[in-house]
Amino acid sequence: MRSRPTSVINGTTHPLPPSAPPADGGIPDTASQTAGLSGRPGFDSLLQLAARLADAPLATILEPDHPGNCLAKFAVNIPLISRNGRHLGHLCLQPRKPLDDTRANDLRLVAESLTQLMMLTPDKLVTEKLNKQKAFYENILNKLPTDIAVFDAEHRYLFVNPGAISKEEYRRFIIGKDDYEYAAWRKRDISVAHARRAKFLEAKNSGKEIRWEDSLPNAQGDIITHLRRMYPVYDENGELSLVIGFGIDITERKLLEEKQAALVKQLSAQNTQLIDFCAIVSHNLRAPLVNISMLVDCLEESGDAEEHQLLISKLKPVIENLQVTFNELVESIQIRQDLEIKTEDVCLKECMKRTMTGLQAEITKLDARITTDFEAASVINYAPQYLNSIFHNLISNSLKYHHPGRRPEIHVSTRRENDKTILSIRDNGLGIDLVKHRNNFFKIGKVFHRHPDAKGFGLFMTKTQVEAMGGRIWVESTPNEGSIFYIEFANRKRQAS
């Protein structure tokens, strides 16, 4: 029966767990005992430190099952016992001289460090290395200024960076889930999940990278546009392993593209506008200029002072009319060229109140009855100066061209059609023969009834303002019964600044 092995330092013995002798009964090859441990970070350095502290040629680790007679051949052997009681082996040395207490204690500390290092199995080392690599790459992905998401073959999230979901709580929740579960948890519109699932299936089924643009409102209500890509990744067997998706915020680029497109549209229309302007100038300015020329000729030919005074009095209103016409033409051109007109939410009731205040004298004089119904749409996002002008022009026309045989009645209302707002202004006035005047209805200088204040400019300006804001205007009318003007306002979404 073998004696129980002991740990010895300067003759002091410590009991060790039982062990079995090697097959040949001799001292094992120390190189073979440490071969499996050598190379681990810090292990060789600790053995070298132990040898120096003990002033020994070398320090070695013997397996825990070596017999006591093998351990007895070393002047120093320290058992390596883990905290859970597992015997890992012996630190063995052959000092050239006995150790003092300080060096003995230092050796015990080295032995504890070796024990902790030996507890790190190869699997643990590999896991630790992989975790460090994972943290390294995730740190890079989390710092990229794009949103990145990785999905498994069933469209469940494997990874998502802060660029895609900023809140860590939301990122933790979505791992292992799909867009439907996330939408339900966040109480969001399920249509977004439908759209993203469709794109995932397109990439999965086609086996190719896909690209698209999507626009969604952010927390502030601004529309944010992303250029998105999604591409499948396959393993060595050709099976779908994962799908990677990422997106880049292109909101600023889209806004610039929209401005450029508007500029191109404006430039392409300039030739037409110039032709129209020349025709308008020819039509509207020729008569006043001819009148001025004739009056000047008369002034030059006349030698009578009273006749001069009479001609000058006739010349002044002609010049004033010319100035008014010119200013109106300039204003219409400015409206068409203004691409940066500012909009805001405008209350239609307030706009109507302002219009009626400005026309109160005419309303009272005619005893006109004006009613409104803005229940369907009471506020629209529009340029306030344009909307005020539109209301004023159309309602003043209804008053101006009222039927002399009945009390003027005007009804202003709104309704919704899809995402558009329709404003209607109905009156019971003179009406217009659209069969006769349809092609000239909104042209400048065109009048359809005799009236001292008729200039043929109000409807032209109204149409210009409506179209400048992306809307459209049309009319329904029957002579002697009345007219209904309709204005369709485009759905003007807020844009990210």
C-alpha positions in Angstrom: 0.0 0.0 0.0 1.4 3.4 -1.0 2.0 6.2 1.4 0.0 9.4 0.9 1.9 12.1 -1.1 2.9 15.2 0.6 3.9 18.8 -0.2 7.3 19.8 1.1 9.0 23.1 1.6 12.2 23.1 3.7 11.2 19.8 5.3 7.6 20.9 6.2 5.1 18.4 4.9 1.5 18.8 3.8 -0.8 15.8 3.0 -1.9 15.5 -0.7 -4.6 13.5 -2.4 -3.8 9.8 -3.2 -2.2 9.2 -6.6 -1.1 6.3 -8.8 2.6 5.7 -9.8 3.6 6.0 -13.4 4.2 2.7 -15.3 8.0 2.9 -15.0 8.0 4.1 -11.4 10.5 6.9 -12.2 10.4 10.7 -12.4 8.4 11.7 -15.4 9.7 13.9 -18.2 8.9 17.4 -17.0 8.6 18.7 -20.5 5.8 16.3 -21.3 3.9 17.3 -18.2 3.9 21.0 -19.1 3.5 20.6 -22.8 -0.3 20.9 -22.7 -0.1 24.1 -20.6 3.0 25.8 -22.1 2.0 28.5 -24.5 -0.9 29.8 -22.5 -0.6 33.5 -21.8 1.5 34.0 -18.7 2.0 30.3 -17.9 5.7 30.0 -18.9 6.4 33.4 -17.2 5.0 32.1 -13.9 7.1 29.0 -14.0 10.2 31.1 -14.7 9.3 33.4 -11.8 8.9 30.3 -9.5 12.4 29.0 -10.5 14.0 32.4 -9.8 12.3 32.8 -6.4 13.5 29.3 -5.4 17.0 29.7 -7.0 16.2 26.4 -8.8 17.3 25.3 -12.3 13.7 24.9 -13.3 10.2 24.7 -12.1 7.8 22.0 -13.3 4.2 20.9 -12.9 3.6 17.2 -12.1 0.2 15.5 -12.6 -1.9 15.0 -9.5 -1.6 11.2 -9.7 2.2 11.0 -9.3 3.3 8.8 -6.4 4.9 10.2 -3.2 8.3 8.8 -3.9 8.5 10.9 -7.1 7.5 14.0 -5.3 10.0 13.3 -2.5 12.8 13.7 -4.9 12.0 17.4 -5.1 12.9 19.6 -2.1 9.9 21.8 -2.9 6.5 20.6 -4.1 3.3 22.6 -3.7 -0.1 21.1 -4.4 -2.2 23.1 -6.9 -5.8 22.9 -5.4 -8.6 24.9 -7.0 -11.3 26.6 -4.9 -13.8 23.8 -5.6 -11.3 21.3 -4.1 -10.1 19.9 -7.4 -6.4 18.7 -7.3 -4.7 20.0 -10.5 -1.1 18.9 -9.9 2.1 19.9 -8.1 4.5 22.8 -8.5 7.9 21.1 -8.1 11.3 22.7 -7.7 14.9 21.7 -6.6 16.4 24.8 -5.0 20.1 25.2 -4.6 19.7 26.2 -1.0 16.9 26.2 1.6 14.1 28.8 1.2 13.4 31.5 3.7 9.8 32.3 4.8 9.5 35.2 2.4 10.4 33.2 -0.6 8.2 30.3 0.5 5.2 32.6 0.8 6.0 34.1 -2.6 6.1 30.7 -4.1 2.7 29.9 -2.6 1.3 33.0 -4.3 2.8 31.9 -7.6 1.2 28.5 -7.1 -2.2 30.1 -6.6 -1.8 32.1 -9.9 -0.8 28.9 -11.7 -3.9 27.2 -10.3 -6.2 29.9 -11.5 -4.6 29.8 -15.0 -4.9 26.0 -15.2 -8.6 26.4 -14.5 -9.0 28.2 -17.8 -9.6 25.2 -20.0 -8.9 25.4 -23.8 -12.7 25.8 -24.3 -12.8 28.7 -21.9 -9.9 30.3 -23.6 -11.5 29.9 -27.0 -14.8 31.3 -25.7 -13.0 34.2 -24.1 -11.2 34.9 -27.4 -14.4 34.7 -29.4 -16.2 37.0 -27.0 -13.4 39.6 -27.4 -13.6 39.3 -31.1 -17.4 39.6 -31.0 -17.2 42.7 -28.8 -14.6 44.2 -31.1 -16.7 43.8 -34.3 -19.9 44.8 -32.5 -18.2 48.0 -31.4 -17.3 48.8 -35.0 -20.8 48.0 -36.2 -22.4 50.1 -33.4 -20.2 53.1 -34.4 -21.0 53.1 -38.1 -23.3 56.0 -39.2 -25.7 53.6 -40.9 -28.5 51.3 -39.6 -27.6 47.7 -39.7 -29.7 44.6 -39.0 -28.9 40.9 -39.4 -31.7 38.3 -39.8 -31.8 34.5 -39.7 -33.4 32.5 -42.5 -36.9 33.1 -40.9 -36.6 36.9 -40.7 -35.9 37.0 -37.0 -33.4 39.6 -35.8 -29.9 38.3 -34.8 -28.3 41.7 -34.5 -29.3 45.4 -34.7 -27.1 48.4 -34.2 -28.0 51.8 -32.5 -28.2 53.4 -36.0 -31.3 51.3 -36.6 -32.8 51.3 -33.1 -31.3 53.9 -30.8 -32.7 52.7 -27.4 -30.9 49.7 -25.9 -34.1 48.4 -24.3 -35.7 48.1 -27.8 -32.6 46.5 -29.2 -32.5 43.8 -26.5 -36.2 43.1 -27.0 -36.1 42.7 -30.8 -33.3 40.0 -30.8 -34.9 36.7 -31.7 -38.1 38.3 -32.8 -39.5 39.6 -36.2 -41.0 42.9 -37.3 -44.6 41.8 -36.5 -43.7 41.1 -32.8 -41.8 44.4 -32.6 -44.7 46.4 -34.2 -47.2 44.8 -31.7 -44.9 45.6 -28.8 -44.4 49.2 -29.9 -48.1 49.5 -30.9 -47.1 50.6 -34.4 -48.8 50.3 -37.8 -48.6 46.7 -39.0 -48.2 47.9 -42.6 -44.5 48.6 -41.9 -44.0 45.0 -40.9 -45.8 43.8 -44.0 -43.6 45.9 -46.2 -40.4 44.7 -44.6 -41.4 41.1 -44.7 -42.1 41.5 -48.5 -38.6 42.9 -49.0 -37.0 40.1 -46.9 -38.8 37.4 -49.0 -37.8 39.1 -52.2 -34.1 38.9 -51.2 -34.5 35.4 -49.9 -36.3 34.0 -52.9 -34.3 35.8 -55.5 -30.9 35.1 -53.8 -29.8 38.5 -54.9 -29.2 41.9 -53.3 -32.2 44.2 -53.5 -32.3 48.0 -53.1 -35.2 50.4 -52.4 -36.1 53.7 -50.8 -38.6 54.1 -48.0 -39.9 57.2 -46.2 -41.3 57.2 -42.7 -42.0 59.9 -40.1 -39.7 60.2 -37.1 -40.7 61.0 -33.6 -41.0 64.7 -34.5 -43.2 64.0 -37.5 -40.6 64.8 -40.1 -40.3 62.5 -43.1 -37.0 60.7 -43.1 -35.9 58.8 -46.3 -33.5 55.9 -46.3 -31.8 54.1 -49.1 -32.0 50.4 -48.0 -30.2 47.3 -49.2 -30.7 43.7 -48.2 -28.7 40.7 -49.4 -28.7 37.0 -48.5 -25.6 35.1 -47.2 -25.2 31.4 -47.8 -23.0 28.7 -46.0 -20.6 26.3 -47.7 -23.5 23.9 -48.4 -25.5 26.6 -50.3 -28.1 27.0 -47.5 -29.3 30.4 -46.5 -27.4 31.3 -43.4 -28.5 34.9 -42.7 -29.7 38.1 -44.4 -27.9 41.4 -43.9 -29.8 44.6 -44.2 -28.6 48.2 -43.9 -29.8 51.6 -44.7 -28.4 55.1 -45.2 -30.2 58.3 -44.4 -30.6 60.2 -47.7 -33.2 62.7 -46.5 -30.9 65.7 -47.3 -30.1 64.2 -50.7 -33.7 63.7 -51.5 -34.6 67.2 -50.6 -31.8 68.5 -52.8 -33.0 66.2 -55.6 -36.5 67.6 -55.2 -35.2 71.1 -55.4 -33.2 70.3 -58.4 -36.2 68.6 -60.1 -38.2 71.7 -59.3 -35.5 73.9 -60.7 -35.3 71.8 -63.9 -39.1 72.0 -64.2 -38.9 75.7 -63.7 -36.2 76.2 -66.3 -38.0 74.0 -68.8 -41.1 76.1 -68.4 -39.4 79.4 -68.7 -39.5 79.4 -72.5 -43.2 78.9 -72.3 -43.6 81.5 -69.7 -41.6 84.0 -71.8 -43.8 83.3 -74.7 -46.9 83.8 -72.6 -45.5 86.9 -71.0 -44.7 88.4 -74.5 -48.3 87.6 -75.5 -49.7 89.2 -72.3 -47.5 92.3 -72.7 -48.6 92.6 -76.3 -52.3 92.2 -75.4 -52.4 94.2 -72.1 -49.8 96.9 -72.6 -50.3 97.7 -76.3 -53.6 99.6 -75.9 -52.4 101.9 -73.0 -49.1 102.6 -74.9 -51.0 103.5 -78.1 -53.3 105.8 -76.1 -50.2 107.5 -74.5 -48.6 107.9 -77.9 -51.7 109.5 -79.4 -52.1 111.9 -76.4 -48.5 112.9 -76.6 -48.8 113.6 -80.4 -51.9 115.7 -79.6 -50.0 117.6 -77.0 -47.2 118.4 -79.4 -49.6 119.5 -82.1 -51.8 121.6 -79.9 -51.0 125.2 -79.0 -54.0 125.9 -76.8 -53.3 125.9 -73.0 -56.8 124.6 -72.1 -56.5 121.8 -74.6 -53.1 120.9 -73.1 -54.6 120.7 -69.7 -57.4 118.5 -71.0 -55.0 116.1 -72.7 -52.8 115.9 -69.6 -55.8 115.0 -67.5 -56.6 112.2 -69.9 -53.0 111.0 -69.9 -52.8 110.5 -66.1 -55.4 107.7 -65.8 -53.9 105.9 -68.8 -50.4 105.9 -67.2 -51.9 104.7 -63.8 -53.7 101.9 -65.6 -50.5 101.0 -67.3 -48.6 100.9 -64.0 -51.3 98.7 -62.4 -51.2 96.3 -65.3 -47.5 96.1 -65.2 -47.3 95.4 -61.5 -49.9 92.7 -61.8 -47.9 91.0 -64.5 -44.7 91.2 -62.4 -46.6 89.7 -59.4 -47.8 86.8 -61.5 -44.3 86.0 -62.7 -42.9 86.2 -59.2 -45.5 83.7 -58.0 -44.5 81.1 -60.6 -40.8 81.5 -59.8 -41.1 81.3 -56.0 -40.0 77.8 -55.1 -39.3 78.6 -51.4 -42.7 79.9 -50.4 -43.2 79.2 -46.7 -46.3 77.3 -45.5 -48.0 76.9 -42.2 -51.2 75.5 -40.7 -54.0 78.0 -41.7 -57.4 78.0 -40.0 -60.1 78.3 -42.7 -62.6 80.0 -40.3 -60.0 82.7 -39.5 -59.2 83.2 -43.2 -62.9 83.5 -44.0 -63.4 86.0 -41.2 -60.6 88.1 -42.5 -62.1 88.1 -46.0 -65.6 89.0 -44.8 -64.1 91.9 -42.8 -62.4 93.3 -45.9 -65.6 93.0 -48.0 -68.1 94.0 -45.2 -69.2 97.2 -47.0 -70.1 95.3 -50.2 -71.8 92.4 -48.2 -73.9 94.9 -46.3 -74.8 96.9 -49.4 -76.1 93.8 -51.2 -77.5 92.1 -48.1 -75.5 89.0 -49.1 -76.0 85.8 -47.2 -72.7 83.9 -46.7 -72.5 80.4 -45.0 -69.6 78.1 -44.3 -69.1 74.4 -43.5 -65.4 73.5 -42.7 -66.2 70.4 -40.6 -64.5 68.0 -43.1 -61.3 70.0 -43.1 -60.9 73.1 -40.9 -57.1 73.6 -41.2 -54.8 73.2 -44.2 -51.0 73.6 -44.5 -50.7 76.4 -47.0 -49.1 79.8 -47.8 -51.3 82.1 -45.8 -50.9 85.1 -48.2 -52.0 82.9 -51.1 -55.0 81.5 -49.3 -56.1 84.9 -48.2 -55.8 86.1 -51.8 -57.8 83.1 -53.1 -60.6 83.6 -50.7 -60.8 87.3 -51.4 -60.7 87.0 -55.2 -63.4 84.3 -55.4 -65.8 85.7 -52.9 -65.5 89.3 -54.2 -66.2 87.9 -57.7 -69.4 86.2 -56.3 -70.4 89.6 -54.9 -69.4 91.6 -58.0 -71.2 89.4 -60.5 -74.4 88.8 -58.4 -77.7 88.4 -60.1 -79.6 91.7 -59.9 -83.0 89.9 -59.4 -82.1 88.0 -56.2 -80.3 88.2 -52.9 -76.7 87.0 -53.2 -76.1 83.7 -51.5 -72.6 82.3 -51.1 -71.7 78.9 -49.5 -68.1 78.0 -48.7 -67.3 74.4 -47.7 -64.6 71.7 -47.6 -64.6 68.0 -48.2 -62.0 65.2 -48.2 -61.2 63.0 -51.1 -58.5 60.4 -50.4 -55.5 62.5 -49.1 -56.7 65.7 -50.7 -58.8 68.6 -49.4 -61.4 70.1 -51.8 -62.6 73.7 -51.2 -65.8 74.8 -52.9 -67.3 78.3 -53.3 -70.9 78.3 -54.6 -73.0 81.3 -55.5 -76.3 82.1 -57.2 -75.0 84.9 -59.4 -74.9 85.5 -63.1 -73.1 82.3 -64.0 -70.8 81.9 -67.0 -71.3 80.2 -70.4 -68.5 77.6 -70.2 -69.2 76.3 -73.7 -68.3 79.7 -75.1 -65.5 80.7 -72.6 -64.0 77.5 -71.4 -60.7 77.9 -73.2 -60.2 81.5 -72.0 -61.7 81.2 -68.5 -58.5 81.6 -66.4 -56.5 83.7 -68.9 -55.3 87.1 -68.0 -57.4 90.1 -69.2 -60.5 88.0 -69.9 -63.8 89.3 -68.6 -67.2 87.7 -69.1 -69.6 90.3 -67.8 -69.8 94.1 -68.0 -68.6 95.6 -64.8 -66.7 98.9 -64.2 -64.2 97.1 -61.9 -63.7 94.0 -64.2 -60.0 93.7 -65.2 -59.8 90.0 -66.0 -56.9 89.5 -63.5 -58.4 88.0 -60.3 -59.1 84.5 -61.7 -55.7 84.4 -63.5 -53.9 85.3 -60.3 -55.9 82.7 -58.3 -55.1 79.9 -60.8 -51.4 80.9 -60.7 -51.3 80.8 -56.8 -53.2 77.4 -56.7 -50.9 75.8 -59.2 -47.8 77.3 -57.6 -48.7 75.2 -54.5 -49.2 72.0 -56.4 -53.1 72.2 -56.5 -55.6 72.7 -59.2 -58.8 74.8 -59.8 -61.9 74.3 -61.9 -65.4 75.6 -62.3 -68.9 74.5 -62.9 -71.4 77.1 -64.0 -74.7 77.7 -65.7 -75.7 81.1 -67.1 -78.2 83.0 -64.8 -78.1 80.3 -62.2 -74.7 80.6 -60.6 -71.2 79.1 -60.4 -69.2 76.7 -58.2 -65.4 77.1 -58.0 -63.5 74.1 -56.8 -59.9 74.1 -55.5 -58.0 70.9 -54.8 -55.2 71.4 -52.2 -52.3 69.0 -52.4 -51.4 67.0 -49.3 -48.4 68.9 -48.1 -46.3 66.7 -45.8 -43.8 68.2 -43.5 -40.2 67.8 -44.7 -37.1 67.2 -42.6 -35.0 70.2 -42.3 
